[in-house]
Amino acid sequence: MRTFVIGLFVGIIVGGVLAFFIFVRAPQASQAPGNPVLPPDPNASKEGTARIVLPQEFFNGVLQTIFTEMKPPVFAVGQQSADCDGQITILPEGSGTRTAVSFEKNTITAPLAFAGSYASPVGCLRFTGWARSNFGLRYDPSTQTVYGQLNVENVSLDGVNPFVGAIVTPFVQSTLNTRVNPIRILDGKQVAVNLPVAAAQGNLNAAIRDVRAEVKDNALNIDVIYDFAGAPLSETAQPSP
């Protein structure tokens, strides 16, 4: 009888994992719109290029504000039940890890501490741990928007039975990859140029042609490349007397 119960339990675990990979597929980051942002071209002219510098402290200041003045980010994982929230909560710190953004070797990394629960066929599985992730940038020319894309590389759970970890780990990884992304970093409207120049009787317009970025000097440097053009001064753009 004991052998049968153990076999049944293992069968449920293996079945859950197989069902996940068959119907949900392997955990991959949800694709943000646009194309990957390329590094700046050292041979390109700097004419029409504006640089936006975002230091590492900027991103961590944003995270600090979220954790201290707002509620921690929460993402649903699986189904809820009467005794199981079925969600993952990002924590400011836990499992020996601090949730933060770090610039290392021209890459952006973001360890994430979390706690959560998952309603499984064998009951509510509660867990804590941390995830190792990297951060990429994509640019969508149709909306002139720069997106961030979080890619969770590895999930480490605290003191979880290997059989339980086999179910929880892929769900945690998939949830973070799909529910967090995409992250809007820069909206084209924020850096659009439409400047009336009354003395020249025209409008100075600047359309974003491309966006490049690199991690350098402990900061994310975003180059916005414009194409400038003049246009007649419209009535709506007439300066106030």
Beta strands, then each sheet from edge to edge (+ up, - down):
strand 1: 35-36
strand 2: 49-55
strand 3: 74-76
strand 4: 87-91
strand 5: 93-94
strand 6: 97-98
strand 7: 102-104
strand 8: 107-109
strand 9: 112-120
strand 10: 123-140
strand 11: 145-157
strand 12: 183-187
strand 13: 193-197
strand 14: 202-216
strand 15: 219-232
sheet 1: 1+ 10- 8+ 7-
sheet 2: 1+ 10- 9+ 4- 3+
sheet 3: 1+ 10- 11+ 12-
sheet 4: 2+ 15- 14+ 13-
sheet 5: 5+ 6-
end
